[in-house]
Amino acid sequence: MIEFCGTGAAILFAEAAAYKTTSFAARDKKPKEEVVDTMTPEQIKAMEDSMKALTDGVTALSTSVQTVVTEVGTIKTEVESIKAAKADETKKTEDDKAVADLKAAQDKATALEKEVADLKAAAAVTPPEPERKTVTGAQLLAKFGKTYEEKDVNDHSSFCAAVDQMNLDAQQSMVLKLKHKELVTSSQKQ
């Protein structure tokens, strides 16, 4: 044993110990043997040269490692700055997009407000609708190229017969008949 560092001690009963026969030797009592130097000066010189070459190699290796450590630190710093710039750019892009969306919404709101104002102004200027004119049965039939005597204006069945002779489609025929019916009813009320 060359060196010993005690970190503590434990006292056990002999029957509780794992290894009952283990013990420390306090000191080796044997005298050390003398080391005899049997190397020649050439061997010592060769060994010194090898040690110097080894020391130079370790120094060069240490310098290379230090250079690599410095470059790795520089690369790490550059990567962190690139990440920070990218995060700033992403945030800036998101902010720019939000600003553009807000501006577009404001422009659209302004355009809609202008359109509403224009519509209100146009409504104020627009003249009122003209009064409806009452059309006689003869005028209704004349529109479709059929003549009708004004004396039979109150005779709804004659009017319907005249409309049926025109060979109009069912919808147009029904519209004419209903209009005439309204005319007849309104003239009878007056």
VENZILIN-V889612 format. One record per residue. N is the residue number from 1. SS is DSSP state (h for helix, s for strand, l for the rest). PSI is psi in whole degrees, 0 to 359 (999 if undefined). D_CENTER is the distance of its C-alpha to the mean C-alpha in whole Angstrom. Layout:
n	ss	psi	d_center
N	SS	PSI	D_CENTER
N	SS	PSI	D_CENTER
This chain:
n	ss	psi	d_center
1	l	134	70
2	l	318	69
3	l	151	67
4	l	137	66
5	l	111	64
6	l	134	64
7	l	359	62
8	l	177	63
9	l	154	66
10	l	139	66
11	l	125	70
12	l	156	70
13	l	148	73
14	h	323	74
15	h	345	74
16	h	348	70
17	l	147	69
18	l	317	67
19	l	107	70
20	l	340	73
21	l	2	74
22	l	139	72
23	l	163	73
24	l	142	72
25	l	126	75
26	l	323	75
27	l	142	77
28	l	119	78
29	l	352	81
30	l	138	82
31	l	146	83
32	l	144	80
33	l	146	82
34	l	134	82
35	l	126	80
36	l	129	82
37	l	109	81
38	l	17	82
39	l	145	79
40	l	160	81
41	h	327	80
42	h	320	78
43	h	320	76
44	h	318	75
45	h	316	74
46	h	320	72
47	h	319	70
48	h	318	70
49	h	319	68
50	h	317	66
51	h	319	65
52	h	317	64
53	h	319	62
54	h	318	60
55	h	317	60
56	h	319	59
57	h	318	56
58	h	320	55
59	h	315	54
60	h	319	53
61	h	318	50
62	h	319	50
63	h	316	49
64	h	317	47
65	h	318	45
66	h	321	44
67	h	316	43
68	h	317	41
69	h	317	40
70	h	315	39
71	h	320	37
72	h	319	35
73	h	318	35
74	h	315	34
75	h	317	31
76	h	317	30
77	h	317	30
78	h	319	28
79	h	317	25
80	h	320	24
81	h	324	25
82	h	317	22
83	h	317	20
84	h	318	20
85	h	319	20
86	h	319	17
87	h	318	15
88	h	318	17
89	h	318	15
90	h	315	12
91	h	319	12
92	h	318	14
93	h	316	12
94	h	319	9
95	h	317	13
96	h	320	14
97	h	317	11
98	h	319	12
99	h	317	15
100	h	318	15
101	h	317	14
102	h	317	16
103	h	318	19
104	h	319	18
105	h	319	19
106	h	318	22
107	h	318	23
108	h	317	23
109	h	318	25
110	h	316	27
111	h	318	28
112	h	320	28
113	h	319	31
114	h	318	33
115	h	317	33
116	h	316	34
117	h	318	37
118	h	318	38
119	h	319	38
120	h	318	40
121	h	319	42
122	h	322	43
123	h	326	44
124	h	329	46
125	h	332	48
126	l	129	48
127	l	157	52
128	l	159	52
129	l	144	53
130	l	159	56
131	l	151	59
132	l	143	59
133	l	143	62
134	l	133	64
135	l	138	65
136	l	166	68
137	h	323	68
138	h	321	70
139	h	322	67
140	h	314	65
141	h	325	67
142	h	330	68
143	h	328	64
144	l	14	64
145	l	22	68
146	l	142	70
147	l	156	73
148	l	135	74
149	l	134	77
150	h	336	76
151	h	335	79
152	h	22	77
153	l	329	74
154	l	1	74
155	l	99	75
156	h	323	72
157	h	325	73
158	h	319	74
159	h	316	71
160	h	322	69
161	h	320	72
162	h	321	71
163	h	320	67
164	h	329	68
165	h	342	70
166	l	347	67
167	l	45	65
168	l	164	62
169	l	163	59
170	h	322	59
171	h	313	56
172	h	319	58
173	h	315	61
174	h	321	60
175	h	313	58
176	h	316	62
177	h	319	64
178	h	321	62
179	h	316	62
180	h	321	66
181	h	318	66
182	h	319	64
183	h	316	66
184	h	316	69
185	h	319	68
186	h	325	68
187	h	331	71
188	h	329	73
189	h	330	71
190	l	999	73
